[in-house]
Amino acid sequence: MAYIQEKEQPGKACIFEAGPEKKHEKESLLLYRDALVVVLLNRFPYANGHLLLAPCRHVGDINDLVPEESAALFDMIRWAVAILRKHINPEGFNVGLNLGTVAGAGHPDHLHFHVVPRWEGDHNFMTVLAEVRTIPEHIDNTFDRLLPDFQELLNITRDK
């Protein structure tokens, strides 16, 4: 909750815009960036492989997206699901967008989609009673497993 309720600090770079020239960076968990879309591993995941997908442009409302951004985001959701299926074999996914602080957006000024892999029984009493999440793999290892596929995707989309 502290992360969700944290207010944006003046002068602090938006996590989706930090280092716009970078295509990937482990320190910031950046897996992919092209001209329209950025993909990060969520630093505070609900499940292993929890991704954040955002337009590169700083935009807070879905109605402010241009058609190319909308199409690129939806394509990236499809590709992210395929990559996660390949590497971590989830049984399902939650894909969603929180618009506005009251809807749960941790970064309300820069809209982003969550792609959350799910498994039967993945959230148990630990989360409910102790606000503890059990993630079976260190986030750095997950990053290392997913990065090659996102970089391959970048090369494919760059060739179009």
C-alpha positions in Angstrom: 0.0 0.0 0.0 2.9 2.4 0.7 4.0 2.1 -3.0 0.4 2.7 -4.3 -0.2 5.6 -2.0 3.2 7.2 -2.6 2.8 10.6 -4.1 4.9 11.6 -7.2 8.0 13.5 -6.0 8.7 16.8 -7.8 11.6 16.4 -10.2 11.5 12.6 -10.0 11.5 11.0 -13.5 8.5 9.0 -14.5 9.4 5.3 -14.4 8.1 4.9 -18.0 10.2 7.7 -19.3 13.5 7.4 -17.5 16.3 6.9 -20.0 14.2 7.3 -23.2 17.3 6.4 -25.3 17.6 3.0 -23.7 16.0 -0.1 -25.3 16.6 -2.2 -22.2 18.2 -1.8 -18.7 18.3 -4.3 -15.9 18.6 -1.7 -13.1 15.2 -0.1 -14.1 13.8 -3.5 -15.1 13.3 -2.2 -18.6 12.7 -5.1 -21.0 11.6 -3.2 -24.2 11.3 0.2 -25.6 10.5 1.3 -29.2 9.1 4.5 -30.5 5.6 3.9 -29.1 5.7 1.3 -26.2 7.7 0.6 -23.1 7.7 -2.7 -21.1 8.9 -3.0 -17.6 8.9 -5.8 -15.0 6.9 -4.6 -12.0 9.3 -3.9 -9.2 6.5 -4.7 -6.7 4.8 -7.7 -8.5 1.5 -9.4 -7.6 2.9 -12.5 -9.3 6.2 -13.7 -10.9 6.5 -12.1 -14.4 4.1 -9.2 -13.6 4.7 -6.7 -16.5 3.8 -3.0 -17.0 3.2 -1.9 -20.5 2.9 1.8 -21.3 2.9 4.3 -24.2 6.3 6.0 -24.4 4.5 9.3 -24.5 3.5 10.7 -21.1 -0.3 10.4 -21.3 -2.7 9.8 -18.4 -6.0 9.0 -20.1 -6.9 6.2 -22.6 -8.9 8.7 -24.7 -5.7 10.7 -25.3 -3.9 7.9 -27.1 -3.5 8.2 -30.8 -4.6 5.2 -32.9 -1.0 4.1 -33.5 -0.3 4.0 -29.7 -3.5 2.1 -29.0 -2.7 -0.5 -31.7 0.9 -0.8 -30.5 -0.1 -1.3 -26.9 -2.6 -4.0 -27.7 -0.1 -5.8 -30.0 2.4 -5.6 -27.1 -0.1 -7.1 -24.7 -0.5 -10.1 -27.1 3.3 -10.5 -27.5 3.9 -10.2 -23.7 1.4 -12.9 -23.1 3.1 -15.2 -25.6 6.5 -14.5 -24.1 5.3 -15.1 -20.6 3.6 -18.4 -21.7 6.9 -19.5 -23.2 9.0 -18.8 -20.2 6.9 -19.2 -17.0 3.9 -21.3 -18.1 1.1 -19.6 -16.3 -2.4 -21.1 -16.3 -4.1 -17.7 -17.0 -3.6 -14.0 -17.0 -5.1 -10.8 -15.6 -4.7 -7.9 -18.0 -5.9 -4.6 -16.9 -5.6 -0.8 -16.7 -6.2 1.4 -13.7 -7.3 4.9 -14.7 -6.9 7.4 -11.9 -5.6 7.2 -8.4 -9.0 6.1 -6.9 -9.0 3.2 -9.4 -5.6 2.1 -8.0 -3.2 3.7 -10.5 0.2 4.0 -8.9 1.3 6.4 -11.7 -2.0 8.1 -12.7 -0.3 10.6 -15.0 1.1 7.9 -17.2 -1.4 5.2 -18.1 -0.1 1.6 -18.1 -1.4 -1.9 -18.5 -0.7 -4.7 -16.1 -0.1 -8.2 -17.5 -0.2 -10.5 -14.5 0.5 -14.3 -15.0 -1.7 -16.4 -12.8 -1.7 -20.0 -11.5 -4.3 -22.0 -9.6 -4.0 -21.1 -5.9 -1.2 -18.5 -6.5 -2.7 -16.1 -3.9 -3.2 -17.8 -0.5 -3.6 -16.7 3.1 -0.1 -15.1 3.2 -1.3 -12.2 1.0 -4.7 -11.8 2.8 -3.4 -12.0 6.4 0.1 -10.7 6.3 0.3 -8.5 3.1 3.1 -10.8 2.0 3.5 -12.0 -1.6 5.5 -15.1 -2.3 7.3 -14.9 -5.6 9.1 -18.2 -6.6 12.0 -16.5 -8.5 14.1 -13.5 -7.9 13.1 -10.6 -10.2 16.6 -10.4 -11.7 16.4 -14.0 -12.9 13.0 -13.4 -14.4 14.4 -10.3 -16.2 17.3 -12.4 -17.6 14.9 -15.1 -18.9 12.5 -12.6 -20.6 14.9 -10.1 -22.0 16.2 -12.1 -25.0 12.6 -12.5 -26.4 11.7 -8.9 -25.9 15.0 -7.8 -27.7 14.3 -10.2 -30.5 10.8 -8.7 -30.8 12.4 -5.2 -30.9 14.6 -6.3 -33.8 11.5 -7.8 -35.6 9.4 -4.6 -35.1 12.3 -2.4 -36.1 12.5 -4.2 -39.5 8.9 -3.3 -40.4 
